[in-house]
C-alpha cells in the first residue's frame, strides 16, 4: 500500500510541477518535475528493466497521442522545445510518469481494459481542461470537439497501456 501511495503522490507532484512550469514558460522545470517523479518508482521497483520498458511504452504512446491531438487541432503547447511538430519534452515525461501508475496503483484495471478506457475517457478531458486553465497548454476551439477528441484518444490509449503493463508483468 505504501508503494502505491508513493507512486500516486509522485505522479500528481509531476502533473502539478509540469503544469506550473509550463504555464510559467519554464519547460525545463516542467521536465525536471516529471523526471523527479520517476525516481521513487524506479528506486522501489522490483524489476527496473520492466519499469523502464513500461515507461518507454508510455513515452511512445504519449508521443503518438499528443501529436495526433495537436494535428487534429484539439490542443496546442506553448513550448515547442522538441520542434514544431512534436509535443514538448515535459508532456512526454508526464506520460512516462503516468505509466508508473499502471503496475501498482492501477493494477486492477489490467484485467479490465474496457473499464480503464471508460475511466480514461472521462478523466483525461478534465485533466486537459485543468492544464488549460493553469496555462500549461491550450485546449483549442471548438472546445467541446477538442474535449471529445481527448476523450477518444485516451479511451484508445489506456487499454493499450494496460495491455503493455500486463504483458510486461508476465514476461
N, C-alpha and C positions, 0 to 999 in steps of 0.2 A: 504493500500500500504506500509506503514511503517513497519508493521509486516512481510510482505513478504520479504522486503529488509533485515530486521534483520535476518530472517531465512536463506536467501541466503548467506549473509556475514558470519554468524556463521558457516554454513556448509563449505564454502570454506576456512575459517580460520581453521576449524577442519581438512580438507583434507591436507592443506599445513603443519599444525603443525604435523599431523600424518606422512606425507611423510618425512619431515625433521627429526623428532625424530627417526623414524625407520631407515632412511638412516645413521644416526649417532649412531646406536646401542643403542638408548635410548627409548626402548618401553614404559617405564614409562612416559616419556614426550609426546610420541605419544598418549598414552591413556589419559593423562591429557588434551591434546588439544581437543580431542573428547568429553570428559566429560564436559569441559568448554563450548563447543558449544551447549550442550543440555540445559544449564541453561536459556539462553534468551527465547527459545521456551517454556519451562515449565513455566517460570515466566509470559509470555504473553498469555498463553493458557487459553481459556475459560473453558476447561474441561481437567484438568490434568490427570484424570483417563484414558480418551480416548487417550490422547497423550502418556501416558506411555504404554498403550496397543499396540498402533501402533509402538512404539519403540521396544517393545518386539517382535512383528511380524518381524520387520526389523532385530533384533538380530537373530531370528530363521532362517530366510531366508538367512541371511548373513553367518551363520554357515554352512548351507547346501551348498550354492553356493561356498564359499571359500574352503570347504572340498572337494567338487566334483572337482573343478578346480585343486586343489593340487593332488588329487588321479589320475586325468586324465593326470597328467604331464604337465599341462599348466602353473602353477605358483608355486613359492616357496618363502617362507618368511625367512628372516634371523633369526628373533626372533621366538622361539617356547615356549613362556612363559606359555602356557596352556597345553603343551605336544606335542609329536612328530606328532600326527595325527590331531591336531586341529590348526586352524589359530590363530595368535596372538590376544590378547585382543584388541589391538588398532584397528585392522581391523574390529572386531565385533562392537566396539563402533562407528566406522565410518559408518557402516550400520545403526546403530541406529540414528546417525546424519542425514544420508540421509533420513530416514523415517520422520524426522521433516519437510522436504520439501513437503511431499505429501498433507497435509490438506490445505495448503495455497498457496505456490509458484507453486505447480504442480496440483492444484485442477482441472484445466481444463482437465487434462488427465484422471481423474477418469471416465469420461463418454466416453473416447476414449482410451481404453486399447490397441488396436492394434497400434495406433499412439505412445503410450507410449512404447510399445515393440520395435517398429522400432527405435525410438529415443534412447532408452537404448542400443539397439544392435549396434548403430552407435557410441554413446558416450563412452560406457564402455571400448572398446579396446583402445581408445585414452587416457582415464584416467589411465588405467593399464600401457600403454606404457610410459606415463609421469612419473608415480610412479616408473617404472623400470629404467628410465633414471636418476631419482633422487637417486635411490638406496634403495627405501623402500621395494621393492620386486623384484623378478626376473620373467620375462616372459620367459619361457623356450623354447628351440628349439625343434622342428621346429617352428619358431616364428609365421609364418602365421597360422599354425594349432592352436597354442595357442590363438591367437587373435580371430580366428573363434569360438573356444570353449567359450571364454569370451563373445563374442557377443551372442552366443546361450544361454548361462546361464543367461545373463542379459535380453535377449529378452523373456525368460520364467519367470524370477523372477519379472520383472517390472509389468506385468498385475496382478500378484498375490498381489503385494504390493498395487497397485491401487485399487483392489477389496477390500482388507482389509481396506484401508483408507475410501473407500466409505461406506462400511458396518458399520464401527465404527462411521462415521459421521451421519448415520441414525439410530443408535442404541438407 
